[in-house]
Amino acid sequence: MDLFVSAVGQENIISSGPTLDPLLQNTSHFSAPEVKGLLRIRSQKMLDEVVAIANFNKIPLYTYSKGLNWGLGSKLPVGDGCILLDLSALDTISEINEKFHYAIVEPGVSQGQLAEEINKRGLKLMVNVTGSSPQASVLGNTMERGSGFLAHRIEDARGYEVLLADGSRIKSGFWNLPPSDRAVHHFQYGMGPDWRGIFSQSNLGIVTQMVVNLFPKKELQKMIWIKVEQAQLPDLVDALSDLYQRKYIHSVTHIANDKRMKIENKNIGNSTIWTAMAMVQGSENFVQFLEQEIPTLLDGICTSMGFLNEQEADNQNLGEVFGCHIGIPTDYFVRAMYQSEGATLDRVDLQIDLGRYGMLCCLPILPAHGPDIKKATQILDSIEADFGIIPASTLNPLNDLYLESVINIYFDRTMPEAIELAHKANKEMIRRFDEAGFRFYRFDVKTMHDYMDPQNPHWKLVSRLKAALDPNGILSPGRYEIGK
C-alpha cells in the first residue's frame, strides 16, 4: 500500500485488518476473499495516478462506485489479492440538459442526488430510478445492467468516458471530438465502431463519466395497478406484451408476488396473488383514453385493476411506489425486505450490508410468453415446497419481448442454519432456472464463474479484448471474464 501514498495520501488508505473488515461485510453473507487494502479516490487526477502505479507494478484493483451491489456481492472482488478502489467521492454532475434530456455524471453520483438536483432546478425531467437505495450510484447500476422503473438502465447510457489500464482516456460518440457550440449528445453513436457495449458488465476499463438519459415529464402521469391470481399471470404477461406494442405503457411493469408486494407471507393453501404496477403518461385526453381502453384489453384476466394519480396513491399508502414511476427514489423496498421478515429496518443509513437480515439474488431473463411465465412460477413454487422459503419475486416486463426478474431470498444473518438454508435454496433455484433453459442477465461474484464456459467463443473473445486493453490484468480480475 505504501506505493500509493504519494498519489492519494495516507488519509485515503485503509490497509487490511480490523478497519477494513467491516467494509467487506455484505448482505448476502458471502465470505470475503483476501483484500490487500482500500484506496479512497478523491479526484480524477488521483484516479489516473493510482491506475498508472498499479499498471506499472502489476497490482490488481477492484473498482466500485458506491458499493451497493446488494445481493450480488456488494463491493466484494471476485477473487483474492485486489486493492479496492472506492470511487464514491467522484460525485460531480457536470451537466443537466433539459432540451436533450440527459445528465453527465461521475461514478459517485447517487440517484437521490441527481433527482434532487433536477427538482432544485425545476426541470420537467425524470430519473429512471431503481427500487434500491436513494444512495445507489446511477453510473454503477447502469454499468451492471440494472433496471429502473422507466426502462432497462443500460439503454440510458448514451455516452462513456473510460480510463484504460494504460492511462489513456477515451470518449464515445461525438464526445471524442473537439468541443462544439452545437449539441453532441443528441446522437449517441458518433462515427465508426460503437464500442460502448464492451464496457458494461466488464473489467476492460473504468467508466469515469457517463452521459445518462433522462425522461421528459408529460402533462399527466398515472399509475396502473392490477391484481391477478397466479393461474392468470401468463395471460396477463401476454396481454401486457400487446399493450407495449400499442405504446400504451410508458414504464417497466413491476409484477410482484405476495412476499414482496403485500409485505407478508401468503396463507398456506391460498393462491398466490401477483400485483402489477406501471405508468401511463401524456396529455389528459390521451390518459383518459387509456383509462377506457386498457381495461377492455385486460378484461377477464385481472381480479381487480385501476388507475391512480399521485394524490390517490398517497391516500392508499402507495405514494412512494408512485414516486418511483416519476423519478423519485425511495427506501420503501429496502424497508419491505425487513418487514417481510416481521422486522424493522435496523440501519438508519440504509447500509444493509451491516444489518441483521440478508438477501440473495436469482436474476433470470424471461421471454414475454405465457408458457415461459407458467414454468417460472412452477420453479418458484418448487423452491417453496422443497425449502420452506417463499422467494420474494418480481417479474418485470420491460417491453413486448422480455421480462427482467428480480427474485430474492431473505434470511436472518444471526442464525447459521438460516444462512446455510438460504444459500442452498438460492443456488438450487438458479440451477433449476438454468436447467429449464432460462438465461440470466446478472450474477453474483460467487456464482458467475459456474455459468461461464471457458470454451465458449464469446468468453474467448472477451479474453482477447482483455489481453489487448489490460495486458497486465489489473482491472477487476475475474469479473465477467474467464481469467488466466
PyMOL commands that set and color helices and strands:
alter all, ss='L'
color gray80, all
select helices_A, chain A and resi 2-8+10-12+21-24+44-57+111-121+138-143+153-156+173-176+196-199+230-245+258-261+284-297+310-315+319-325+332-339+352-354+370-387+416-435+448-451+457-469
alter helices_A, ss='H'
color red, helices_A
select strands_A, chain A and resi 13-15+35-40+61-64+82-86+93-97+102-105+125-126+157-163+169-171+206-213+215-216+220-229+254-256+273-282+304-308+357-362+364-367+392-397+402-412+439-440
alter strands_A, ss='S'
color yellow, strands_A
deselect
rebuild
show_as cartoon
